[in-house]
Amino acid sequence: MKRFAPLIAILLLLPAGGMTNPVSDTHAEIAVMDFDALDQHWLTRNDDKVYVVNFWATWCAPCVKELPAFEQLQAKYADRGVKVLLVSLDFPGHLESRLKPFLQQMNIQSEVVLLDDPDANRWIPLVDESWQGAIPATVVYTKDYRAFHQREFTFEQLEAVIKPLL
């Protein structure tokens, strides 16, 4: 039995069926960052793209309901310079047990980051002074435009927001 232990250990590390699932690899590495890093890398870009940054969580029913609209927006407008970023507000301890399986189950293809910054009283008003902290919440911006929306979106509503920016 001892001589089979290394083989058993290797087999346990392999995905079921011996092949990787391309969906599961989409979010194999999710960046975990504090607000300052998120702000620097995602909320203040000054290029020719339209950024749609959605704050959400797996435990938020309206957030989950609107995720397909963001996926559809990313798929339809990526080649026209639209970049969707989904900022998860899930607990960092749930990254492996809840967030990654959820993203795989929902087949989320948009980029996802996990915000790990417990000082929400500091960073919520930095996203937008009118934000009360409820989610879903979305920032849409370009180098010349910025709008904040604390509401749930349909695809048609998102499309109406970004079309004038293209």
C-alpha positions in Angstrom: 0.0 0.0 0.0 2.9 2.4 0.8 4.3 2.1 -2.7 0.9 3.2 -4.1 0.6 6.3 -1.9 2.5 8.7 -4.3 0.3 7.5 -7.2 -2.9 7.9 -5.1 -1.8 11.4 -4.1 -1.2 12.4 -7.8 -4.6 11.0 -8.8 -6.3 12.9 -6.1 -4.8 16.1 -7.5 -6.0 15.5 -11.0 -9.4 16.9 -12.1 -12.2 14.4 -12.6 -11.7 12.5 -15.9 -8.1 13.6 -16.0 -8.8 16.7 -18.1 -9.3 20.3 -17.0 -12.6 22.0 -17.6 -12.0 25.3 -19.5 -14.7 27.1 -17.6 -13.0 26.3 -14.2 -9.7 27.6 -15.5 -11.3 31.0 -16.4 -11.1 32.1 -12.8 -8.3 29.9 -11.5 -6.5 33.0 -10.2 -8.7 35.8 -8.9 -6.9 38.9 -7.8 -7.6 39.8 -4.2 -7.0 43.5 -3.6 -7.7 46.3 -1.2 -9.5 49.4 -2.3 -6.4 51.4 -3.1 -5.2 48.8 -5.5 -8.7 48.5 -7.1 -8.9 52.3 -7.4 -5.4 52.5 -8.9 -5.9 49.7 -11.4 -9.6 49.8 -12.3 -11.4 52.9 -11.2 -9.2 55.7 -12.7 -8.0 54.5 -16.1 -7.5 57.2 -18.7 -7.7 55.5 -22.0 -10.2 55.1 -24.8 -12.2 52.2 -23.3 -15.6 52.3 -21.6 -15.3 50.7 -18.1 -18.3 49.0 -16.5 -17.3 48.2 -12.9 -20.0 46.2 -11.0 -19.9 45.7 -7.2 -21.7 42.5 -6.3 -21.7 39.4 -4.1 -22.8 35.8 -4.4 -25.2 36.3 -1.5 -27.0 39.2 -3.1 -30.0 38.0 -5.1 -30.4 41.1 -7.3 -26.6 41.0 -8.0 -26.8 37.4 -9.1 -30.0 38.1 -11.2 -28.2 40.9 -13.2 -24.9 39.1 -13.8 -26.0 37.6 -17.2 -26.7 41.2 -18.4 -23.0 42.1 -17.7 -21.8 38.9 -19.3 -23.9 39.7 -22.4 -22.6 43.3 -22.5 -19.0 42.1 -22.3 -19.5 39.6 -25.0 -21.3 42.0 -27.4 -19.1 45.1 -26.9 -15.6 43.9 -26.0 -14.5 44.4 -29.5 -15.7 48.0 -29.3 -13.7 48.9 -26.3 -16.0 48.0 -23.4 -14.4 46.3 -20.4 -16.6 44.8 -17.7 -15.1 44.2 -14.3 -17.0 42.3 -11.6 -15.9 43.3 -8.1 -16.9 40.7 -5.6 -17.6 41.8 -2.1 -17.8 38.2 -0.8 -15.7 37.3 2.2 -12.1 36.5 1.3 -12.4 33.3 3.2 -15.1 32.2 0.8 -12.9 32.6 -2.3 -12.3 28.9 -2.9 -15.4 27.4 -1.2 -18.0 29.8 -2.6 -16.9 32.4 -5.2 -14.9 30.2 -7.6 -17.5 27.4 -7.7 -20.2 30.1 -8.2 -18.3 31.6 -11.2 -17.8 28.2 -12.7 -21.5 27.3 -12.3 -22.6 30.6 -13.8 -20.0 30.3 -16.6 -18.8 33.9 -15.8 -16.3 35.0 -18.4 -15.8 38.6 -17.4 -12.8 39.5 -15.3 -13.5 39.2 -11.5 -11.6 40.6 -8.6 -12.3 40.1 -4.9 -12.2 43.3 -2.8 -10.7 42.6 0.5 -10.8 45.9 2.4 -12.8 45.9 5.7 -12.8 49.7 6.0 -16.0 50.2 3.9 -16.7 53.5 5.6 -13.6 54.9 4.0 -13.8 53.4 0.5 -17.6 53.5 -0.3 -17.7 57.3 -0.5 -14.5 57.2 -2.6 -16.3 55.1 -5.2 -19.1 57.7 -5.2 -20.2 60.2 -2.6 -23.9 59.2 -3.1 -23.3 55.5 -2.5 -25.0 54.3 0.7 -23.2 50.9 0.4 -26.1 48.8 -1.0 -25.4 46.5 -3.8 -25.6 46.0 -6.7 -23.8 49.1 -7.6 -22.1 50.0 -10.9 -19.6 52.6 -12.0 -19.5 53.4 -15.8 -16.7 55.6 -16.9 -14.5 56.8 -19.7 -11.7 59.3 -19.6 -14.3 62.1 -20.0 -17.4 60.6 -18.3 -18.3 59.0 -15.0 -21.7 57.8 -13.7 -22.7 55.8 -10.6 -25.7 53.6 -10.5 -27.0 52.0 -7.3 -29.5 49.6 -8.8 -30.1 46.4 -10.7 -29.7 46.4 -14.5 -31.1 44.5 -17.4 -29.0 44.1 -20.5 -31.1 46.7 -22.4 -30.6 49.2 -19.6 -26.8 48.6 -19.6 -26.7 48.9 -23.3 -28.6 52.2 -23.2 -26.0 53.6 -20.7 -22.9 52.6 -22.7 -24.1 53.1 -26.3 -23.7 56.9 -26.2 -20.1 56.4 -24.9 -19.0 54.3 -27.9 
